[in-house]
Amino acid sequence: MACIVRNSLNLLVLLCRLHLSAGIVTTRDAVPHDYHYLASVQGVKTGQNAPSHMGAGLIVDERTILTSGHVCFAFKRSMYTGTSVSLGRHNLAMNEPTAVNIPFSDYHCHPEMNLWWERNDLCLIFLKDV
């Protein structure tokens, strides 16, 4: 597990550098479907019907998404049901033919995550086979 987290951190640093050079931070519109490694982590809040975007994630492999631990923290508190990851979208407000929603099978936050001090704010999400 530590090896996966370490490799995921290296991937995260690389992708952050790509974002800075691609203009994501400068609020320029991205070219549609140019960032194939991004995902939307979504959940249905208790008492609601439609899923909402909870945070972004990075595709590590076919069944693993790296996101921040504070995104997954809400799952631990049972605030959300029907958790899933949305892939292949450019605009979350639109229904796109390339979009796919895949439910979680499990998730693991960093064992030393500390939200108060904002340390080790990492979570791996494992997707169900579809």
URURWO-V389640 format. One record per helix or strand of 3 or more residues. SS is the DSSP state (alpha for helix, beta for strand). FROM is the first residue (numbers start at 0). TO is the last residue. If there is no record, write none. Layout:
# URURWO-V389640
ss,from,to
SS,FROM,TO
SS,FROM,TO
This chain:
# URURWO-V389640
ss,from,to
alpha,1,21
beta,37,44
beta,51,60
beta,63,66
alpha,68,75
beta,79,86
beta,99,108
beta,122,126
